[in-house]
Amino acid sequence: MLYSPACDRNAAPILAVLRQWLPAGGAVLEVGSGSGQHGVAFTRQLAQLIWQPSERSEGVGPLQERIDAEGAEHAAPGSRLLPAMALDVLEAHAWPAGPYNAVFSANTAHIMGEPAVAAFFNGSAGVLAPGGLLLLYGPFCDNGVHTAESNAAFDAHLRSIDPAMGVRDSRDLIQLAKGKGLEPVADLPLPANNRVLIWRRQP
Ligand SMILES: C[S@@+](CC[C@H](N)C(=O)[O-])C[C@H]1O[C@@H](n2cnc3c(N)ncnc32)[C@H](O)[C@@H]1O
């Protein structure tokens, strides 16, 4: 089964954000779920939560392994972790119909190339209910300035592996989102120089 030590570290701080921001009884689409640890952790801790994990097609099998092994255990009252869905943000037809109360994605924007990041915002806006939230967790820079030396080093490392990857600029993301009817509503600092950026879909 895929395992991410970072997910173990960041699940609790992200959970605190979700507790504060997610509506009760909400349906959430997660993009780029990876190991599936976040969906398992959050459906155990938050009641009345319907969590839809997704991955690119090659990642669906490993993601489903965790859902099969852990998805039904200890779910909070009324919460469900749904089977993994195949979703590559670049494939417009692959996006579900929605509507979702929220789209959540962790540590994906720096892995996706810029066209995929744009497609992520476009697709998210399309599946969100009016007033729904887009929550994006990860490292971000501001106006080209990194918020920590470790993020600058991480950015350089990513770009050395693949020039299409890299830590994204919050200003660029806000611009992208604006064109899709997504209004920025929060920028929350989390441990290890990560943040959760939150947008609300305009009614
Ligand atoms: C660093 S992993 C993060 C996984 C998980 N969210 C976590 O926090 O551990 C980046 C994820 O982005 C996904 N990803 C990259 N490009 C994507 C795309 N075009 N569409 C959907 N997911 C994508 C990868 O498949 C991978 O699972």
The ligand as an ORCA input file, in Angstrom:
! r2SCAN-3c Opt
* xyz 0 1
  C       2.939     14.762     -4.060
  S       1.564     13.809     -4.539
  C       0.371     14.255     -3.289
  C      -0.553     13.131     -2.988
  C      -1.490     13.375     -1.788
  N      -2.454     14.407     -2.073
  C      -0.699     13.724     -0.567
  O      -0.891     14.801     -0.008
  O       0.109     12.887     -0.159
  C       0.981     14.652     -5.987
  C      -0.246     14.011     -6.594
  O      -0.717     14.830     -7.678
  C      -1.272     13.972     -8.628
  N      -1.370     14.637     -9.936
  C      -0.355     15.121    -10.691
  N      -0.832     15.567    -11.863
  C      -2.173     15.352    -11.858
  C      -3.210     15.568    -12.797
  N      -2.962     16.070    -14.013
  N      -4.472     15.237    -12.450
  C      -4.736     14.698    -11.222
  N      -3.782     14.452    -10.302
  C      -2.525     14.771    -10.620
  C      -0.284     12.800     -8.659
  O      -0.859     11.666     -9.250
  C       0.048     12.636     -7.191
  O      -0.784     11.696     -6.550
*
